[in-house]
């Protein structure tokens, strides 16, 4: 028997976020084996207990799966799109588990995406507290000077506060553009693009080449593969 807090069970079943699960419990909408639960801290066994939300049974826990996807540009990091654009779900028709992406890549960006149905692992990998490294190849307009790279390392002011500290390594200098390798430990929305815009070097191309200990080695745009047990163990080591 594996006992877990009820709001965590609801989150892992995809019913609600942890905070949303707490609200459902306090509203008296969750029952365990026929008994309505209204207080926090109650534990249950998701594999054995009958847990209902609004009278409807939540899905039983499924085996945890982990996949690495090379998202090409022109694909939405979502499982559906109301505008009818291609989504990552279109790329993974043979994955039967209900996986979701850990973090996001913009529509025009490309590169590594981790897909899983492990809600706890996904939450920790995405949380700034665990400082999971993400590395990108970035092509920007103009020639980035050493002084500007130092500013990026220290952080620049954005509309939602200071940008995260990044490690910047020059890769190639062209006459009108620059290729850089950028590593950071935070997945804030569009933060790389907004940071380079703040120093007047708009991003022309963005490719995530690694996440934690994972890389794109052996994958082409649109390819995906399951993680090995060793790779999964390495991921757990980060969180």
ZIPE-V299955 format. One record per backbone hydrogen bond with DSSP energy under -0.5 kcal/mol. CO is the residue of the C=O (numbers start at 1). NH is the residue of the N-H. E is the energy in kcal/mol with one decimal. If there is no record, write none. Layout:
co->CO nh->NH e->E
co->CO nh->NH e->E
//
This chain:
co->1 nh->3 e->-0.6
co->4 nh->44 e->-2.4
co->5 nh->8 e->-0.5
co->5 nh->9 e->-1.9
co->6 nh->10 e->-2.2
co->7 nh->11 e->-1.6
co->8 nh->12 e->-2.5
co->9 nh->13 e->-1.7
co->10 nh->15 e->-2.3
co->10 nh->16 e->-0.9
co->11 nh->14 e->-1.3
co->17 nh->21 e->-3.0
co->18 nh->22 e->-2.1
co->19 nh->23 e->-1.9
co->20 nh->24 e->-2.0
co->21 nh->25 e->-2.2
co->22 nh->26 e->-2.6
co->23 nh->27 e->-1.6
co->24 nh->29 e->-2.4
co->25 nh->28 e->-1.9
co->29 nh->54 e->-2.9
co->30 nh->37 e->-3.0
co->31 nh->52 e->-2.3
co->32 nh->35 e->-1.8
co->34 nh->36 e->-0.5
co->35 nh->32 e->-2.6
co->37 nh->30 e->-0.6
co->39 nh->42 e->-0.6
co->42 nh->6 e->-2.5
co->44 nh->4 e->-2.7
co->44 nh->46 e->-0.7
co->45 nh->48 e->-1.0
co->45 nh->49 e->-2.8
co->49 nh->51 e->-0.9
co->50 nh->33 e->-3.1
co->50 nh->52 e->-0.5
co->51 nh->58 e->-2.5
co->52 nh->31 e->-2.3
co->53 nh->56 e->-1.5
co->56 nh->53 e->-2.7
co->65 nh->117 e->-1.1
co->66 nh->227 e->-2.4
co->67 nh->69 e->-0.5
co->67 nh->115 e->-2.9
co->68 nh->225 e->-1.9
co->69 nh->71 e->-0.9
co->69 nh->113 e->-2.4
co->70 nh->222 e->-3.2
co->71 nh->111 e->-2.5
co->72 nh->75 e->-0.6
co->76 nh->78 e->-2.1
co->76 nh->88 e->-1.5
co->78 nh->88 e->-1.1
co->78 nh->89 e->-0.9
co->81 nh->84 e->-2.0
co->86 nh->76 e->-3.0
co->87 nh->90 e->-1.1
co->88 nh->91 e->-1.2
co->88 nh->92 e->-0.6
co->89 nh->92 e->-0.9
co->92 nh->95 e->-1.6
co->94 nh->96 e->-0.8
co->97 nh->99 e->-1.9
co->100 nh->116 e->-2.2
co->101 nh->103 e->-0.8
co->102 nh->114 e->-0.5
co->105 nh->77 e->-0.5
co->106 nh->109 e->-1.1
co->107 nh->74 e->-2.9
co->107 nh->75 e->-1.1
co->110 nh->208 e->-2.5
co->111 nh->71 e->-2.9
co->113 nh->69 e->-2.8
co->113 nh->115 e->-0.5
co->114 nh->102 e->-2.5
co->115 nh->67 e->-2.9
co->116 nh->100 e->-2.5
co->117 nh->119 e->-1.1
co->118 nh->122 e->-2.5
co->119 nh->123 e->-2.4
co->120 nh->124 e->-2.0
co->121 nh->125 e->-2.7
co->122 nh->126 e->-1.8
co->123 nh->127 e->-0.9
co->124 nh->127 e->-0.5
co->127 nh->130 e->-1.4
co->128 nh->131 e->-1.3
co->133 nh->212 e->-3.1
co->134 nh->184 e->-2.2
co->135 nh->209 e->-2.2
co->135 nh->210 e->-1.6
co->136 nh->138 e->-0.6
co->136 nh->182 e->-2.6
co->137 nh->207 e->-2.3
co->138 nh->140 e->-0.6
co->138 nh->180 e->-2.7
co->139 nh->204 e->-3.6
co->139 nh->205 e->-1.7
co->140 nh->178 e->-2.2
co->142 nh->144 e->-0.6
co->145 nh->149 e->-2.1
co->146 nh->150 e->-1.9
co->147 nh->151 e->-1.8
co->148 nh->152 e->-2.0
co->149 nh->153 e->-1.9
co->150 nh->154 e->-1.9
co->151 nh->155 e->-1.9
co->152 nh->166 e->-0.8
co->156 nh->163 e->-2.9
co->158 nh->161 e->-1.6
co->161 nh->158 e->-2.2
co->166 nh->168 e->-0.6
co->167 nh->183 e->-2.3
co->169 nh->181 e->-3.0
co->172 nh->174 e->-0.6
co->172 nh->179 e->-3.2
co->176 nh->142 e->-2.9
co->177 nh->174 e->-2.4
co->178 nh->140 e->-2.7
co->179 nh->171 e->-2.7
co->179 nh->172 e->-1.7
co->180 nh->138 e->-3.0
co->180 nh->182 e->-0.5
co->181 nh->169 e->-2.6
co->182 nh->136 e->-2.8
co->183 nh->167 e->-2.6
co->184 nh->134 e->-2.6
co->188 nh->191 e->-1.9
co->190 nh->194 e->-2.6
co->191 nh->195 e->-2.1
co->192 nh->196 e->-2.3
co->193 nh->197 e->-2.1
co->194 nh->198 e->-1.6
co->195 nh->199 e->-0.7
co->196 nh->199 e->-0.5
co->196 nh->201 e->-2.8
co->197 nh->200 e->-1.6
co->202 nh->141 e->-2.6
co->205 nh->139 e->-2.5
co->206 nh->110 e->-2.1
co->207 nh->137 e->-3.0
co->207 nh->209 e->-0.6
co->208 nh->112 e->-2.1
co->209 nh->216 e->-1.0
co->210 nh->135 e->-2.1
co->211 nh->214 e->-2.6
co->214 nh->211 e->-1.8
co->216 nh->219 e->-2.5
co->220 nh->223 e->-2.7
co->223 nh->70 e->-2.8
co->225 nh->68 e->-3.1
co->228 nh->232 e->-2.2
co->229 nh->233 e->-2.1
co->230 nh->234 e->-2.1
co->231 nh->235 e->-2.2
co->232 nh->236 e->-2.3
co->233 nh->237 e->-1.4
co->234 nh->238 e->-0.7
co->235 nh->238 e->-1.3
co->235 nh->239 e->-0.7
co->236 nh->239 e->-0.7
//
